Amino acid sequence: MIKTVTFAMMHFAIAFTVTYFLTGSFLIGGLVAIVEPAVNTVAFYFHEKVWRKVETQNNFKQDSDGIMFA
């Protein structure tokens, strides 16, 4: 869980910093730092649903290294 929290903190910091340097606005930087990870979380959920469907339809298999083959 600590790894997840530190990754989230890093993600927020990067999103804020990049947006701040592009816009010069703390407000917009803060909004992007909050909204972008939330949108990514929802997108990841749907990506996983579609990916599972593709795996099931195509009978893909994964080896222990995570490499897919038919």
N, CA, C and O atoms as a printed pandas DataFrame, in Angstrom:
     atom_number atom_name residue_name chain_id  residue_number  x_coord  y_coord  z_coord
0              1         N          MET        A               1    0.817   -1.193    0.000
1              2        CA          MET        A               1    0.000    0.000    0.000
2              3         C          MET        A               1    0.866    1.266    0.000
3              4         O          MET        A               1    0.494    2.274   -0.600
4              5         N          ILE        A               2    2.006    1.211    0.664
5              6        CA          ILE        A               2    2.898    2.373    0.697
6              7         C          ILE        A               2    3.371    2.711   -0.712
7              8         O          ILE        A               2    3.454    3.882   -1.082
8              9         N          LYS        A               3    3.680    1.681   -1.494
9             10        CA          LYS        A               3    4.130    1.910   -2.870
10            11         C          LYS        A               3    3.038    2.612   -3.670
11            12         O          LYS        A               3    3.332    3.517   -4.451
12            13         N          THR        A               4    1.781    2.207   -3.487
13            14        CA          THR        A               4    0.662    2.828   -4.195
14            15         C          THR        A               4    0.514    4.290   -3.801
15            16         O          THR        A               4    0.312    5.150   -4.659
16            17         N          VAL        A               5    0.612    4.571   -2.525
17            18        CA          VAL        A               5    0.476    5.950   -2.044
18            19         C          VAL        A               5    1.610    6.825   -2.570
19            20         O          VAL        A               5    1.370    7.948   -3.014
20            21         N          THR        A               6    2.839    6.323   -2.523
21            22        CA          THR        A               6    3.961    7.127   -3.017
22            23         C          THR        A               6    3.866    7.339   -4.523
23            24         O          THR        A               6    4.234    8.403   -5.021
24            25         N          PHE        A               7    3.373    6.332   -5.257
25            26        CA          PHE        A               7    3.191    6.505   -6.700
26            27         C          PHE        A               7    2.118    7.555   -6.969
27            28         O          PHE        A               7    2.284    8.391   -7.858
28            29         N          ALA        A               8    1.025    7.524   -6.216
29            30        CA          ALA        A               8   -0.038    8.518   -6.393
30            31         C          ALA        A               8    0.488    9.921   -6.103
31            32         O          ALA        A               8    0.182   10.860   -6.837
32            33         N          MET        A               9    1.271   10.067   -5.046
33            34        CA          MET        A               9    1.849   11.376   -4.719
34            35         C          MET        A               9    2.760   11.866   -5.840
35            36         O          MET        A               9    2.732   13.043   -6.202
36            37         N          MET        A              10    3.563   10.964   -6.385
37            38        CA          MET        A              10    4.446   11.327   -7.491
38            39         C          MET        A              10    3.618   11.745   -8.709
39            40         O          MET        A              10    3.939   12.726   -9.378
40            41         N          HIS        A              11    2.553   10.994   -8.989
41            42        CA          HIS        A              11    1.687   11.289  -10.131
42            43         C          HIS        A              11    1.068   12.679   -9.974
43            44         O          HIS        A              11    1.091   13.476  -10.912
44            45         N          PHE        A              12    0.515   12.973   -8.797
45            46        CA          PHE        A              12   -0.070   14.287   -8.553
46            47         C          PHE        A              12    0.968   15.391   -8.719
47            48         O          PHE        A              12    0.689   16.423   -9.329
48            49         N          ALA        A              13    2.160   15.175   -8.179
49            50        CA          ALA        A              13    3.219   16.182   -8.258
50            51         C          ALA        A              13    3.628   16.448   -9.700
51            52         O          ALA        A              13    3.827   17.597  -10.093
52            53         N          ILE        A              14    3.752   15.391  -10.481
53            54        CA          ILE        A              14    4.131   15.561  -11.889
54            55         C          ILE        A              14    3.034   16.281  -12.649
55            56         O          ILE        A              14    3.312   17.209  -13.409
56            57         N          ALA        A              15    1.780   15.863  -12.452
57            58        CA          ALA        A              15    0.659   16.509  -13.151
58            59         C          ALA        A              15    0.594   17.990  -12.793
59            60         O          ALA        A              15    0.412   18.837  -13.668
60            61         N          PHE        A              16    0.742   18.300  -11.509
61            62        CA          PHE        A              16    0.703   19.696  -11.081
62            63         C          PHE        A              16    1.853   20.490  -11.686
63            64         O          PHE        A              16    1.645   21.575  -12.229
64            65         N          THR        A              17    3.056   19.953  -11.592
65            66        CA          THR        A              17    4.247   20.672  -12.050
66            67         C          THR        A              17    4.206   20.949  -13.545
67            68         O          THR        A              17    4.476   22.068  -13.982
68            69         N          VAL        A              18    3.870   19.936  -14.323
69            70        CA          VAL        A              18    3.808   20.125  -15.783
70            71         C          VAL        A              18    2.756   21.166  -16.128
71            72         O          VAL        A              18    3.012   22.065  -16.929
72            73         N          THR        A              19    1.575   21.053  -15.532
73            74        CA          THR        A              19    0.503   22.005  -15.835
74            75         C          THR        A              19    0.860   23.408  -15.365
75            76         O          THR        A              19    0.582   24.387  -16.059
76            77         N          TYR        A              20    1.471   23.511  -14.195
77            78        CA          TYR        A              20    1.875   24.824  -13.698
78            79         C          TYR        A              20    2.880   25.480  -14.644
79            80         O          TYR        A              20    2.755   26.663  -14.961
80            81         N          PHE        A              21    3.874   24.715  -15.094
81            82        CA          PHE        A              21    4.865   25.293  -16.006
82            83         C          PHE        A              21    4.257   25.671  -17.355
83            84         O          PHE        A              21    4.711   26.619  -17.994
84            85         N          LEU        A              22    3.243   24.944  -17.787
85            86        CA          LEU        A              22    2.598   25.264  -19.064
86            87         C          LEU        A              22    1.661   26.460  -18.954
87            88         O          LEU        A              22    1.532   27.237  -19.901
88            89         N          THR        A              23    1.001   26.615  -17.795
89            90        CA          THR        A              23   -0.012   27.665  -17.665
90            91         C          THR        A              23    0.379   28.796  -16.722
91            92         O          THR        A              23   -0.128   29.910  -16.856
92            93         N          GLY        A              24    1.270   28.529  -15.773
93            94        CA          GLY        A              24    1.614   29.527  -14.767
94            95         C          GLY        A              24    0.542   29.696  -13.700
95            96         O          GLY        A              24    0.600   30.635  -12.905
96            97         N          SER        A              25   -0.439   28.793  -13.675
97            98        CA          SER        A              25   -1.552   28.913  -12.738
98            99         C          SER        A              25   -1.530   27.786  -11.705
99           100         O          SER        A              25   -1.532   26.605  -12.052
100          101         N          PHE        A              26   -1.509   28.181  -10.414
101          102        CA          PHE        A              26   -1.598   27.180   -9.349
102          103         C          PHE        A              26   -2.970   26.510   -9.362
103          104         O          PHE        A              26   -3.080   25.306   -9.129
104          105         N          LEU        A              27   -4.019   27.293   -9.635
105          106        CA          LEU        A              27   -5.377   26.751   -9.643
106          107         C          LEU        A              27   -5.535   25.677  -10.711
107          108         O          LEU        A              27   -6.011   24.579  -10.424
108          109         N          ILE        A              28   -5.140   25.987  -11.927
109          110        CA          ILE        A              28   -5.266   25.010  -13.012
110          111         C          ILE        A              28   -4.356   23.814  -12.752
111          112         O          ILE        A              28   -4.747   22.674  -13.002
112          113         N          GLY        A              29   -3.159   24.060  -12.258
113          114        CA          GLY        A              29   -2.258   22.963  -11.912
114          115         C          GLY        A              29   -2.879   22.028  -10.891
115          116         O          GLY        A              29   -2.799   20.807  -11.026
116          117         N          GLY        A              30   -3.499   22.603   -9.871
117          118        CA          GLY        A              30   -4.160   21.797   -8.847
118          119         C          GLY        A              30   -5.343   21.024   -9.387
119          120         O          GLY        A              30   -5.537   19.856   -9.051
120          121         N          LEU        A              31   -6.137   21.679  -10.228
121          122        CA          LEU        A              31   -7.290   20.988  -10.813
122          123         C          LEU        A              31   -6.856   19.812  -11.678
123          124         O          LEU        A              31   -7.424   18.724  -11.587
124          125         N          VAL        A              32   -5.861   20.031  -12.506
125          126        CA          VAL        A              32   -5.372   18.946  -13.364
126          127         C          VAL        A              32   -4.783   17.823  -12.518
127          128         O          VAL        A              32   -4.974   16.649  -12.835
128          129         N          ALA        A              33   -4.075   18.162  -11.455
129          130        CA          ALA        A              33   -3.477   17.145  -10.586
130          131         C          ALA        A              33   -4.539   16.270   -9.937
131          132         O          ALA        A              33   -4.270   15.112   -9.615
132          133         N          ILE        A              34   -5.736   16.799   -9.740
133          134        CA          ILE        A              34   -6.829   16.021   -9.151
134          135         C          ILE        A              34   -7.662   15.324  -10.223
135          136         O          ILE        A              34   -7.977   14.142  -10.090
136          137         N          VAL        A              35   -8.019   16.043  -11.279
137          138        CA          VAL        A              35   -8.929   15.507  -12.292
138          139         C          VAL        A              35   -8.263   14.442  -13.157
139          140         O          VAL        A              35   -8.878   13.413  -13.434
140          141         N          GLU        A              36   -7.043   14.658  -13.583
141          142        CA          GLU        A              36   -6.380   13.723  -14.506
142          143         C          GLU        A              36   -6.263   12.315  -13.931
143          144         O          GLU        A              36   -6.598   11.361  -14.635
144          145         N          PRO        A              37   -5.807   12.130  -12.690
145          146        CA          PRO        A              37   -5.754   10.765  -12.149
146          147         C          PRO        A              37   -7.141   10.130  -12.020
147          148         O          PRO        A              37   -7.287    8.923  -12.210
148          149         N          ALA        A              38   -8.154   10.931  -11.699
149          150        CA          ALA        A              38   -9.512   10.391  -11.597
150          151         C          ALA        A              38   -9.998    9.898  -12.957
151          152         O          ALA        A              38  -10.582    8.819  -13.056
152          153         N          VAL        A              39   -9.761   10.680  -13.996
153          154        CA          VAL        A              39  -10.149   10.272  -15.350
154          155         C          VAL        A              39   -9.368    9.030  -15.768
155          156         O          VAL        A              39   -9.930    8.116  -16.370
156          157         N          ASN        A              40   -8.082    8.995  -15.452
157          158        CA          ASN        A              40   -7.266    7.819  -15.773
158          159         C          ASN        A              40   -7.791    6.568  -15.086
159          160         O          ASN        A              40   -7.781    5.488  -15.678
160          161         N          THR        A              41   -8.248    6.697  -13.852
161          162        CA          THR        A              41   -8.776    5.553  -13.115
162          163         C          THR        A              41  -10.010    4.989  -13.802
163          164         O          THR        A              41  -10.135    3.773  -13.948
164          165         N          VAL        A              42  -10.917    5.852  -14.224
165          166        CA          VAL        A              42  -12.121    5.407  -14.927
166          167         C          VAL        A              42  -11.749    4.795  -16.276
167          168         O          VAL        A              42  -12.275    3.746  -16.648
168          169         N          ALA        A              43  -10.851    5.441  -17.004
169          170        CA          ALA        A              43  -10.425    4.914  -18.307
170          171         C          ALA        A              43   -9.763    3.552  -18.147
171          172         O          ALA        A              43   -9.976    2.666  -18.975
172          173         N          PHE        A              44   -8.966    3.369  -17.101
173          174        CA          PHE        A              44   -8.303    2.090  -16.855
174          175         C          PHE        A              44   -9.326    0.988  -16.615
175          176         O          PHE        A              44   -9.155   -0.128  -17.104
176          177         N          TYR        A              45  -10.386    1.286  -15.868
177          178        CA          TYR        A              45  -11.437    0.304  -15.602
178          179         C          TYR        A              45  -12.036   -0.208  -16.912
179          180         O          TYR        A              45  -12.165   -1.416  -17.113
180          181         N          PHE        A              46  -12.400    0.720  -17.799
181          182        CA          PHE        A              46  -13.003    0.305  -19.067
182          183         C          PHE        A              46  -11.983   -0.375  -19.976
183          184         O          PHE        A              46  -12.329   -1.306  -20.703
184          185         N          HIS        A              47  -10.743    0.075  -19.943
185          186        CA          HIS        A              47   -9.691   -0.569  -20.729
186          187         C          HIS        A              47   -9.544   -2.027  -20.309
187          188         O          HIS        A              47   -9.420   -2.909  -21.158
188          189         N          GLU        A              48   -9.558   -2.280  -19.012
189          190        CA          GLU        A              48   -9.435   -3.650  -18.510
190          191         C          GLU        A              48  -10.620   -4.508  -18.926
191          192         O          GLU        A              48  -10.447   -5.678  -19.267
192          193         N          LYS        A              49  -11.831   -3.935  -18.904
193          194        CA          LYS        A              49  -13.015   -4.694  -19.335
194          195         C          LYS        A              49  -12.890   -5.096  -20.802
195          196         O          LYS        A              49  -13.143   -6.248  -21.156
196          197         N          VAL        A              50  -12.502   -4.154  -21.648
197          198        CA          VAL        A              50  -12.338   -4.439  -23.077
198          199         C          VAL        A              50  -11.209   -5.439  -23.278
199          200         O          VAL        A              50  -11.339   -6.369  -24.074
200          201         N          TRP        A              51  -10.112   -5.260  -22.571
201          202        CA          TRP        A              51   -8.955   -6.144  -22.730
202          203         C          TRP        A              51   -9.302   -7.580  -22.366
203          204         O          TRP        A              51   -8.892   -8.514  -23.055
204          205         N          ARG        A              52  -10.064   -7.762  -21.272
205          206        CA          ARG        A              52  -10.488   -9.117  -20.886
206          207         C          ARG        A              52  -11.356   -9.746  -21.959
207          208         O          ARG        A              52  -11.241  -10.940  -22.236
208          209         N          LYS        A              53  -12.227   -8.947  -22.565
209          210        CA          LYS        A              53  -13.092   -9.452  -23.633
210          211         C          LYS        A              53  -12.249   -9.874  -24.830
211          212         O          LYS        A              53  -12.495  -10.928  -25.416
212          213         N          VAL        A              54  -11.262   -9.067  -25.200
213          214        CA          VAL        A              54  -10.372   -9.401  -26.317
214          215         C          VAL        A              54   -9.601  -10.678  -26.009
215          216         O          VAL        A              54   -9.477  -11.552  -26.867
216          217         N          GLU        A              55   -9.082  -10.788  -24.791
217          218        CA          GLU        A              55   -8.342  -11.996  -24.407
218          219         C          GLU        A              55   -9.225  -13.233  -24.502
219          220         O          GLU        A              55   -8.793  -14.277  -24.990
220          221         N          THR        A              56  -10.450  -13.112  -24.039
221          222        CA          THR        A              56  -11.370  -14.243  -24.066
222          223         C          THR        A              56  -11.716  -14.633  -25.498
223          224         O          THR        A              56  -11.723  -15.818  -25.830
224          225         N          GLN        A              57  -11.997  -13.666  -26.337
225          226        CA          GLN        A              57  -12.381  -13.939  -27.721
226          227         C          GLN        A              57  -11.237  -14.520  -28.530
227          228         O          GLN        A              57  -11.454  -15.387  -29.376
228          229         N          ASN        A              58  -10.031  -14.057  -28.284
229          230        CA          ASN        A              58   -8.889  -14.490  -29.088
230          231         C          ASN        A              58   -8.078  -15.596  -28.433
231          232         O          ASN        A              58   -7.076  -16.048  -28.987
232          233         N          ASN        A              59   -8.507  -16.030  -27.259
233          234        CA          ASN        A              59   -7.803  -17.084  -26.534
234          235         C          ASN        A              59   -6.325  -16.768  -26.342
235          236         O          ASN        A              59   -5.477  -17.655  -26.443
236          237         N          PHE        A              60   -6.015  -15.490  -26.063
237          238        CA          PHE        A              60   -4.634  -15.121  -25.777
238          239         C          PHE        A              60   -4.219  -15.739  -24.452
239          240         O          PHE        A              60   -5.037  -15.916  -23.549
240          241         N          LYS        A              61   -2.963  -16.056  -24.351
241          242        CA          LYS        A              61   -2.414  -16.565  -23.106
242          243         C          LYS        A              61   -1.186  -15.721  -22.762
243          244         O          LYS        A              61   -0.560  -15.129  -23.640
244          245         N          GLN        A              62   -0.854  -15.676  -21.477
245          246        CA          GLN        A              62    0.305  -14.923  -21.022
246          247         C          GLN        A              62    1.279  -15.859  -20.343
247          248         O          GLN        A              62    0.892  -16.716  -19.548
248          249         N          ASP        A              63    2.568  -15.679  -20.671
249          250        CA          ASP        A              63    3.573  -16.451  -19.938
250          251         C          ASP        A              63    3.888  -15.732  -18.626
251          252         O          ASP        A              63    3.308  -14.685  -18.339
252          253         N          SER        A              64    4.782  -16.274  -17.848
253          254        CA          SER        A              64    5.070  -15.716  -16.525
254          255         C          SER        A              64    5.681  -14.317  -16.582
255          256         O          SER        A              64    5.656  -13.599  -15.582
256          257         N          ASP        A              65    6.228  -13.918  -17.728
257          258        CA          ASP        A              65    6.798  -12.577  -17.880
258          259         C          ASP        A              65    5.760  -11.565  -18.344
259          260         O          ASP        A              65    6.083  -10.390  -18.518
260          261         N          GLY        A              66    4.516  -12.001  -18.549
261          262        CA          GLY        A              66    3.467  -11.105  -19.005
262          263         C          GLY        A              66    3.446  -10.928  -20.506
263          264         O          GLY        A              66    2.752  -10.047  -21.013
264          265         N          ILE        A              67    4.199  -11.754  -21.236
265          266        CA          ILE        A              67    4.235  -11.663  -22.690
266          267         C          ILE        A              67    3.083  -12.492  -23.247
267          268         O          ILE        A              67    2.905  -13.656  -22.888
268          269         N          MET        A              68    2.302  -11.869  -24.134
269          270        CA          MET        A              68    1.125  -12.552  -24.669
270          271         C          MET        A              68    1.467  -13.298  -25.949
271          272         O          MET        A              68    2.285  -12.851  -26.752
272          273         N          PHE        A              69    0.827  -14.436  -26.117
273          274        CA          PHE        A              69    0.967  -15.199  -27.348
274          275         C          PHE        A              69   -0.346  -15.902  -27.622
275          276         O          PHE        A              69   -1.142  -16.131  -26.712
276          277         N          ALA        A              70   -0.572  -16.249  -28.899
277          278        CA          ALA        A              70   -1.841  -16.883  -29.282
278          279         C          ALA        A              70   -1.755  -18.385  -29.145
279          280         O          ALA        A              70   -2.727  -19.087  -29.423
